[in-house]
Amino acid sequence: MKNICLALLIISLFAAKPVLGQSQVLAFDQSSTAEFIYFGKDIKDIPDKLQALARNDELMEMGLRFNLLEAASQYAATARRELKISQSVMWALADSKGVCLVHGDDLPSAEAISQELQKHGIRSPIKTLREFLKKNPDHLDARVYLLSRFRQLAETRTIKALQILIKTASELAQQADPELMYRSLDNAMGGFTGNIDVSGFKDKKLRDKEDIEIWGAYAQELDNLFKTGDWRLFVVFDTISLTPLEACSPLMQTLYRRLISQVLLALRERPDAAWLWQTYLWMRDTAGDKESIRRVVDTLPPSSRGETYYNDRLLSVLIKEAREQNDWKYLADYLWKGRYVYIINQNRTQNQLQAIETKEFEGEMEKEMTKRMITGFSDVNIKNYIEPLLESLLRTSRVADAEYIVTNLARLPGFADFTKRAAALANTCDRPDLANKWLRLKIQTFQSKAEMFDGEYLEALFSSFSADRPLLVSINDDSAKVEGISAKLTELLRLVESGVLGMDWNVIAHDLDSEESELMLKRENWPGDEPPGWALIVNKKVILHGVGVPSENDIITTLELENVEKQTDKLRKLIKEYPNHVSAKEKLLEILAKIVSDKTKTVINKAQGNDANTELSSDDDLEIWGEYALLFRELIHFYSSNCQANFHFWSPMHDLKMSRYSPIMNMFAKDLLPIISSAIIKQPTDSAVWFLWVLLSDPTSVTQFNDMVERIIPSPFDNPRDIPDIIVRGHLTENYKLRENWRGILNVLEPFWESYMTGGEIDFDSAELELNRWRWSASTLPMIEAYLNLKKEAKLKEWLDLFKQSPRWKDVEPEVVKLFEKYGKDYS
């Protein structure tokens, strides 16, 4: 779900493209210095002169971003209104704050645009960054920005030099091309390889001199980042926003062949790190590396997830390798195992599309975007999994299995035309007989789930879940569902979200709908008069069932009797066998974080009450936090001492603020905080490191946060008020409130809001300042309470008068009233 949400965010940024002020698009590409907005009748039909402007070296080096809008769209109307230009204007040039600098009807020359930018003091980002890095050579944020500018220039110059007919990712975004949506969705589903396709230009090569001129600066900067080890601190190759044109550069291919061994060494320590696989696969494909991917995997330790690496990131490489080596049997055997998942995913897609028609949306655009998302995921599923499976079955003469796939998909409502895709694939595999047969099929859609998978729907459903993960299902819950979840499932989810069941035992919960429940009753021969309300399933076998809600102890006892191994025990064994398996240690730490927090809550609430000033006894502390604290310290010291600093193993979703009750963690915090602080100085925008700083900092200190912020030098393209971001500030103020550190809260939040006041940018209609529920509780309500507690009436009135300008004030005002009542103040 996390990855899906990320994909939706990315796509919405590309599709919606608001232009102005604190525009999400401008924030997305913060190294842009200005924006050229073109209003066209059809943004897929770009004038040659505009294409030339977009690929002009000088304008690209100046950091100018091109944004194409359909002239009749609501985005264009909004842009014209906020830029204060008429409907007839064809183009506008705006600075990074959304202020219109100049506009016109006929497209200007590159020289005219350049002169206008210089007139307003807009400089080349590359020059700005180089000057900054002379004074701050270790500033990684600035180095990453510089690398991205070099990269964008090199891609465009390669296209021009070799006359390649291809669009870069930024051009796809500007034209709302569906290919970009496919890349984003493919990335969200774990592919990371949807954009590594060099088939259209791999035979075109730059000559030595132009190769150095075009790719030399990028190659040198990337090589330096590998020499220092800093390449591990950011996503080197974003497969959504890059085009692999270095496949045309002998210089880059040579560099990748030299560097790829470092990536493989890192993968031996962190084989589950998606971004490492992304780096390896990009280098491998663009350098033309022919090393067998199966042989590479054999050199790595097992995955900490207990599954093969092929399940997501490597699948497209495996398919490509099988095609090149005609090893279709291996591919067919492997993909056949996932047949149920692929088909069930398509069934869920259809159900989601049907459900959309009954839901309320704010507008047709939101509804259409949701449909595009769901349809896009369906297309990724077909492209990445179903079609390769069907092809491998055809090429290994497993005709019956191939027809099983075709008929089970074609009979799904909404997928009857899959026979046409299957027929085209059959012709590709020299099976015109099957193509003709499938085109003549009389398709009758499934009338019920009982008909699917040759009557084995329930077996297929259970097979779509991990075999070694206990599955807790709700049965026959007729209660009204909230966002598609029944009341019973809500209770089961609450149960498995506990540290023991959800994390230690890895139990998952699922809602059986009415059809599935009926099939379940028949499968188990349960009487219809008193059917169970839930069942616990392991390896498709029911091991426990009952009515009401099961107890945690009953489930644990049953799992132990069935010899189901704990996830934590599996990981401990893996670490013992592979002592350098950092991925396994990170996964174990993640699980332990939830468990130790839950155990601490139980002890504190039982013994002392929720008193922020109490601590666990030494015995309780060692028993609960001992293993976690040692592993936590080991990982941070490992990253720093081995120049492999990467602090992305901790998630704010885990309630680690309970660590304040642990004397061991408090002791370690003093040792580890300087390491985390140094990492922030190097990369101030890294929220993951900031979350660790929040965890380890002293919540009673009034000055510690300010002292830390004063040591930070933001890059030229980062806003100081966004360091750290508002989410980090929210967690920090939450910690301060637990210790009643009201002055500390004001030190964190006042500068954030005052930066808007001094900049004259208060605009509560913008996405950044909209007082939604979370932003209100994180950045605004704590400040109001701090003023109330410290009796700063004048400052409180000043800020309340400001916040009342927000259109969302009426939604949050009741909480302010309650605060005033709590402190005995008259709100009116």
N, C-alpha and C positions, 0 to 999 in steps of 0.2 A: 504493500500500500504506500509506503514511503516513496519508493521509486516512481510509482504511478503519479503521485501528487507532484513530484518534481517535474515529471514530463509535462503534466498539464500546465504547470507554471511556465515552463520554458516555451511551450507552444503558444500560450496566451500572450506572452510577451512579443513573440514574433507576429502573431496574427492581429493583435489589437493595435499595437504601435501608436499609443498616444505620444504627442510630440513635445509637450511644453513643460516649462517650469521644472518641477521635480519629476520629469517624465520617467516612467519605468524603463523605457527603451534607452534613454540617455544614461540612466543609472546602470543599465545592463552592460553598456560599453563605456566605462568611465574614462577611458583614454581618448574618447572623441572630444574634439575641441569646439566643433560647430556641426551644424546639420543643414543639409540641402534637401528641402522638401519639394517633391514634384507631384503635381496633381494631374493624373492621366485618365483618359477614358477607359483604358485597359492596361493595367500595370504589367501584364505579361507581354505586351507589345511595346518594347522600349525603343525610342528613337535612337538611331545610331550615334547622334551627337551626345545624347545623355549617357549612353554606354561608354563613349570615349571620355566624358568628364569623370565618370565613376572610376575609370581605370587610369586616370592621369596621375603620373608619379608624384608630381609636386603637391597636388591636392590630397593624395593619400598620405604623403609624408606630413602634411599639415594636420592630419587627424580629422579630415572632413568626412562625415558620415552621410550617406545618401539614403533617403527614406521616400519610398514611392507609395502614394495613396490613390485609391480609386476616387476620382473627382466627385462621384455621386454618393460616396459612402458617408456614414455618420462620423467616422474618424476624420475625414477631410473637412467636414463641416465644423467639427470641434477645433481642428487645427486652424482653420481660417478665422474662426471667432477669437481664439486666444492669441493668435498672431496679429489680429486686427487688420486683416486684409480682405479684399472683396472677393466675391465668387468668381470673378473673371480671371483672377491672378493664376498663372500657370505654375509659378515656382516661388519659393522664398528661401532666404538664407538666414538661419537663426544661430545665435550663440548657444553655449552649453546650458544657459539658464532659460532658454526658450524665448529670448527677446529677438524680434525680427530686425535684422540688420539692413536688408534690402530685398526687394521682390520685383517681379516683372512678368512679361508675357512670353517674349522670345527667349530661348535658352541662351545664357551668357557664355562667354569664352572662359577657358580655364584661367587665363591671365586676369580677366576682370574679377573672377571669384577670389583669386589669390591676392589681388590688390585690396579687395574689400576686407579680407581676413587680416592682412597686415595693417590696414588702416585702423582696425579695432584692437590691435595689439595681440592678435592670436598667433601664437608661435608653434613651430613644429614640436609635437610631443617627443620626438626622438632627441632633438636638441635639448629640450627641457629636462628630459630624464637623464641624459648623459651628464649634464651639468650637475644635477642633483646627486648622481652616483659618484662623481668625483669627490664630493664631500662626505657621502654616506655609502661607501662601497659594499657594505654587507646588507643593505636594505633589500630584502627579498621581494617585497611588494613592488618596488620600483623596477627591479630586474625582470619580474614576470611581465609587467606592463611593456617594458622595452622589448622583451622577447616577442610578445604578441604583435608589436608594431613591425618589427623586422619580418615576422612571419607573413603578415598581411601583404606587405610590400613584395616579398619574394613570390608569393602565390600569383599576384596580379602580373608581375613582370615576367614570370614564366609563361603565363597564358599568352601575353603579348609577343614574347620572343619566339615561341614555337607555334603561334597561331592555333591554339587548342580550342576546340569548340566545347567549352564547359563553363558552367556557372560556379563561382565560389559560394561557400556557405552564406556569406554575408549578402550576396546577390540573391540567393534563394530566399533569404529572410525578407529582403526588401520587396520581392515580387510575390510573397505569400505562396511560394511553390510547394505543392503537396509533398515533394521529395524531402523537404526539411522536416515536415511533420513525421514522415516515416522514420527518418533518422532519430528524431527525438523519442518517439515511441519505442523504437528498436532499442535505443539506449536504456530506456526505463525498464524494459523487459529483460535487461541483462546482456544484450547482444554486444555492445561496445564495438561492433565490427561493421555496422551497416554502412559506414562511410569509407571503409578501407577498400576501395575498388579502384584499381589503377589500370583496368583493362582498356580504357579508352585512350590512354596516352603513355603506356609503359614503354613503348618502342621509340618514343621521342626523347632525345637527349640534348641537353645544353652543351655547347662547346666549352672548353676549359676556361677561357677568359670571361665569357658571359656568365658561366656558372659561378665563378668566384665573385663577380660583380653583383649577381642577383642573390645568391645564397650565403655568401661569405660571412656577412655580419651575423646572420641568424646562427650559422654553424658555430662561429666562435663563441657567441653568448651561451648557446646550449652546451657546448663542450666545457665551458667554465663552470656551469651549474652542475655538471656531472663530476668535475674534478673536486668541487667542494662538498659534494653529496647533497646539495640543496635541491636537486631534482626530485628528491623524495618528498618534498614539502608542498608540492602542488601538482595538479593534474597537468602533465606535460602535453598530452595530446587529447584535446576534447573532440571526440569524433563527430559531434554535432556541428561544431563551428569551424572545423578545418577541412581542407581539401588536400589529399595526399600527393601534391604535385612535386614533392621532393623525389618522387620516383623518377623524375626527369633529370635529377641532379646527381651526377656521379660523385660529386663532393659529399653530398648528404648521405648517399648510399654507403660510401666508404666510412663515414663517421658512424653511421648506425651499426655497421658490422663490427666496428671497434667497441662501441658502447653497449651492445646488446648483452655481452657477458655480465656486465654489472647488474643489469636488470634481472637476469636469471639467478644471480647470487642473491639478490634481494627476494626473489620469489621463493627461494629455498627456505627463507625465514618466514615469509608471509605469503604462503600459497593461496590464501583466500582473499587477498587484497585486490579488489576490482580494478583500482587505478593502476596497479602494477601490471596486471594482465593487459590492460588497455595500452600501456606504454610498450610492453613487449610485442603485442600483436601489431601495433602500428609500425614499429621499427622493422619487424620481421617481414611484413607484407611490402612495405615501400622499398626495403633493401633487396627484395627478391630472395630472401633466405628460404632454402628448400629443406631445412631440417624437419624431419617428421614430427608433427605435433604430439603424436602418441609417444614417441621416443623421449621428447622433452618432458612430458608429464611423468614418465617413468623415473626421471631423475629427481623428482620432487617428493617431499613427504606427503602423506595422505591429507586430504582436506579436513579441517576441524569440524566441518558440518556433517561429516560422515557420508559424503556422497562424492561421485566423480566430478572432476573439474569440468567435464564436457556439458554439464547440465545447462549452462547458460553462455558464459563468455566465449568458450572455445568451440561451440557447436558449429558456427559458420566456418571456422577454420577446418574443423574435422570434415565437414561436408565438402569443402573445396579440395582438401587433400584426397578424400576418397574419389572424387571425380577425376583428379589428375592421375591417380594411381589405379583407377578402375577397381578399387576395393569396395565394391558395392555390398558384398555380403556383410562385412563388419558394420557398415553404416545401417543396413536394413535391420540387422539384429539389434543394434543399439537403439535406433529410433522407434522400433516396434514396441519397446518397453514403455514408451510414453504415449502410445496411441490414445489411451483413454483421456489423458489430460488434454491433448490437442483437440479432440472432438468435444469434450465437455466444455472447454473454453469457448468454442464456437457456439455451443448451445446457450451458455451464459450470455454471450454477446447478443444473441437474438432476444433473450429475455430482457436484457437491459434496454435494448432498442424499443421493445414493446412497452416497457415501463415508462419510458420517457414521455409517451403520449398522454399518460395520466398525471404527470407531474406538472407543477407550476414553475414557470421561469420568469425572470424579470423582463425578458424580451425575446423575440425570435432569434436574435443573434446568439444569445446564451444557449438557447435550445439547439440551434444549428451547430454551435461549437461542441456541445456535449455529444451530439450525434457523430460529429467528425472524430472525436476522441475514441468513441467506442468502435466505430467502423475502422478506424486506424489500427487499433489493437488487434482487431479481427484480421486485418490484412497482414500485419506483422506475424501473427500466429500461422497464417497460411503460407506466407513466403518463407519463414524461417524454419518451420517444423513440418507442416503437412505435405507441402509439395516435395521437399527433399525425401521424406519418408515414402511417398508414392513413387517417386522416381527410382529409389533404391529397390523397392519391391518389384517394380517392372523390370529392372535390369538384372534381377536375380530370379526372374520367372516365377515369382510368388504371386501368381495371378489371383488366386482366391483371396489372399490377404489384401491385395490392392483393391479388389472389388468390395471387400468388407469396409475399407476406408471410404471409398467413393459413395457407396450406398448409405452408410451411416451419416455422412456429411450431407449428401444431396437430399436426404429425407428430413433434415432439420428445416423447420419453417424459415423461409428467407434465404436458404442456401441451395435452392433447386438448380441454379445456374452453375453450381460447382462442376457439374458434368462437363461443361464446356472447357473449363480450365483443365480438368482431368483428361479430356480428349486431346487437347493441345499437347499435354505432357506425354501422352501415349504416342502421339505421332513423332515427337522428339526422340522417343525411345524405340522407334521403328516398330511400333505395334498399332498399325492402322486398323487392324481387326478390332482391337479393344476400343480404339477411338470411335469407330462407327457404332459399336455396340453401346457405348456409354451415351452417345448422342441420341440414340433411339430409346433410351430408358424411359419408361412411363413412371414418373416420380409421384409417389403418394406420400405426403408428409406424415411423420409420426403423429399418431393421435394421443399417445401417452408415453411416458418414460418407460413403461413396462415393455414397450416394443423395441426400445433402443438397445444396441449392442447385442442383438439376437436374444433379447430377453434377459440379458445379464447386466442391466443398468446399475444395480446396487453394487455388484462386484466391481464394475468399472469405476463407480464413484469412490469407493473405498480405496481402490488402487491408485486413484489420483492424488491421495495423500501419502506422505512419507510412510513407508512400511513400519519403520521402527519408532514412530511417534505415536503415543497413545491418543486416541480420538474420542472425545466426549461429545455425543450427539443428543440434541433434544428431539423428542418424538411427539407428533400429533399436538402441537401447541396451536390452538385456534385463537389465541389472544390477538388483539390488534397489534400489528407490527409497527415499530417506530424506526424509520429509515431502513426498513427491510429486516429488522432484527426482532424476534419474538421476545416476550417477557421471560420465557424459560431460558432462552439462549443468553439473555442479559445476565441472568443469575449464574449460569454456567461460566460465562466469560469472567464474571467477578471472581468466581472460584478459582479458575485456572490462571488468573493474573497474579495470584499469590506467588511469592518467591519460590515456594517448594514445588507446587504442581506445574506452574507455567514455565519456570526457569530451570529448576533442577531436573524435573521429570519431562519437561518439554511437551506437556499435554496441550492439545489444541481443541477448540470447541467448534461445532458446526450445527446449523439448523437444518433438520430434514423437513422439506415441505410436505404437504398432504399426500402427494403421490409417492414420494420417497418413504414416508412413514408407513403407508399401506404396504408397500413392497417389503419393508422391514418386518412388519408383523407377520406377513406370509413366510418370509425367509426363516424366521425364528419360531414359527408356529405358536405365536403368542395369542391368547384369547382376546377377542375384540371387546369383551365387556369391561375388563380392567387392564388395559394396555399399559406398559411401562411408559414413563415420561422421559426417561433418559437411558442411555446405554454407553458403556465404556468398551472401546474396540481396539484391539491390538492385532496387527497383521490380518485384518479383515475378520477377526474372530471376536464375538462378544464375550467379554470376561466378567462383566458386572452390569446389572441393570436394576432399575427400581422406579418408584414414583417420587414426586416432590423434587427435592434437590439433594444430591449425594453429599456425604460428609468428606472432608479432606482426608481424614484418617482411614475411612473405608477404601477410598481410592488408592491411597499409598499402600495399605496392607495388601490389597489385591495385586497391585503392580509388583510388589516384592514377592508374593507367592508365585506369580507367573514369571519370575526371574527377568523382568524388564529392567534393563540397565539404566541407571541415571545418566543424564547428559554430562553432569559434572564428573562422574567416575570415568566415563569414556575419555573426556578431555585430560584428566590426570594421567591416565595410562598413555595417551598419545604424547604428552609432554615428557613423561618418563622415558619413552622410547626415542623421542626426538627433542632433546633438551633445548635446541635453538628454534623450536617451532613457535615463533612469536604470534602467529595467527591463532594458535590454540590457546596461548596464554591470554591474548586479548579476549577471545570468546569466553574463557573461563572467568576472567575478570568481570565481563559484562553480566554474566549469570550471577556471580557472587555479589555484585553490587546490589541487585534487587533482594537477594536473600538476606544479606547482612542488614540492609535497611529495615526490612520487615521484622527481623528478629530483634533489632534494637528498639523499634517502636513498641513491640510487645513487652520487653523488659522494662523500659522507661515508664510506659503507661501503667504497668502493674505495680512497680515498686515505688516510684517517686512521683508519678504524675508527669504531665508534659511540662517540666520545668527546664527552661533553656540553660540554666546554670548548673545542672547536675551532670555527672559523668557516670559511665558504667564502672562497676567494680573491676578490679584488675583481672579477676577470674572470668567474669562475663566478657570483658573486653578481649581477652586473649582467645576465648572460645569463639566469639562471634566475628571479630575483626582480624584475628591473627593472620590467617591465610591470605585474606584479601589485601591487607596492608603490605605484607611482604611482597606480594606479586605486583601490587601497584608501584611500590618503590623500585622494584627490580626493572620494570618496563621503562619508567621514566629515566632512570640512570642508564639503561641500555641504549635508549634513543640518543641521549646527549653524549655519552662517552664514546659511542661508535659512529658519531657523525651521521646517524640515521634518524635524526629527530623527526618524529611524526607522532603527534599527540591526538590523533583522531580516534582513539579507542574508547573515549568516554562520551557518554550521551547524557544531556541534561534531563532526558526522560526518566532516568533513574534517580530515585530520591536520595541522592548521596549527601544531602544536607544533614542527614542523620549522623554523618561522620563526626559532627561536632561533639557528640557524646562519647567518642572514643579517644581515650588518652593516647593510644598508639598512633592513630591518625593525626592527632594534634601535634604529637612529637615529630612525626615524619613531615608534617606540613612546613615546619620551620626549615627543614633540610631541603625540601623540594621546591619551595616557592621561588628562590633565586634562579633555579633552572628554568622554571616556567616564565619568569619575568624576562630573562634573557631571550627566550624564544619569541616573546611578544615584541620586544625591541626590534628584532630582526624581521618580523612579519606581523605588523600591528593589526591587520584586518582579519587575522585567523581567529574566528569565533571559537573554534574547538579549544585552542590554547587559552583563550580568555575564560572559558567555562571552567577550566582547571584552575586558573588563577582565582576565580570566585570561590571555588571549593576550598582552596588551601589558604586563602587570605584570612586575616583576623577580622571577624565580624564586629568586634568592639572598637576597632580603630576608626578614628574620625578622619585621619590624614592619609592613610595607606593608599587609597584609590587615587587621590589627587597626586600623591608623590609618584605613583606609577604612570599616570597619564602625562605628567610633566616630563618624563624621561622619553616619551614617544615623539618621533619625528614622522608625521604622515608623509606619504609620497605626494608629488605635485598633483596627482589625480584622485586623491582621497579627501573626503570632507572630514575634518577633525571631529565633528560632532558624531560621526558614525563609528568612532573608535573609542570604546567598543560599541557594537550595535545595540539597539534598544532592547533586544531579547536578553542579551548578557546583562545589561543594566537592570532589567526586571528581576533576574535571579539574584543579583547582588543586593538590590533593595529588599528583596524578600528575606535574605539572610540578615540584613541590618535590622529589619523590623522585628525578627525573632529575638534579637538582643536589645530592642528598643533604642537602637543607635539612630536617633532622629536627625542629629546633625550630619551624620554620615550620609543619610538618604538625601538631604538637601545638597550635599557636596557632589553627589552623583547626578541628580536630576536638574538642579538649577542651571548649571552651565549648558545642558542640552537644550532646555527651552529658551534660555537667554540668547543662544546663538541664532535662533529664529527671530527674536525681537530685534537684535542689532542688525541682522541682515535684511530686515523688512520683508521677510518671506512668509509671514503667517498666512496660511491659506488652508482652512480646514476642509475645503472641498477636495484637496489633493489626496492621493492615496497614502502619502507618507504621514500626513497629520490627521487623517480620519480617526476619530476616537472610537475605534471598534472595542469590543469587550476586553480583549487581551491587552491591547495597547493602553487602554484606560487603567486597568489594574496594575500594569507594569510601570507606566511612566508618569501617571497623573495623580491617581488616588493616593499613593504613598506620600507624594509631596504635600498634598492638602492635609493629610493627617499629621505630617511632621510640623507644619505650620501651626496646626491646632494644638499639638502637644507642647511646642516651644512658645506658644502664645504670641506669634508674629502676625497680629491682626492686619496690619497695613499690607504686608506682602501677600497675605492670603487673599485679601480683597482684590489686589492687583491681578493676581493670576486667575481668580474666579471670573472676574470681568472678561478676561481673555478667553477662557475655556467656554464661557457661555455663548460665544460666537459660533461654536461648532454646531452643525445641523444635528449631530448625534447627542447633544447635551441632554435632551429630554430622556434619552434612554439610560443615562448614567446618573442623572440628578438624584434619584431616590437613594443611591448609595452615599452621596454627599450629605443628604439630610440625616441619614443614620449616623454618620460620623459626627456631625454637629451635636446630635442628641447624646452620643456617647461621651462627648466632652462637655456636655451641659451648656452648649452654645446655641444662640438663636440664629437659625439659618436665614430667616426672612430679613 
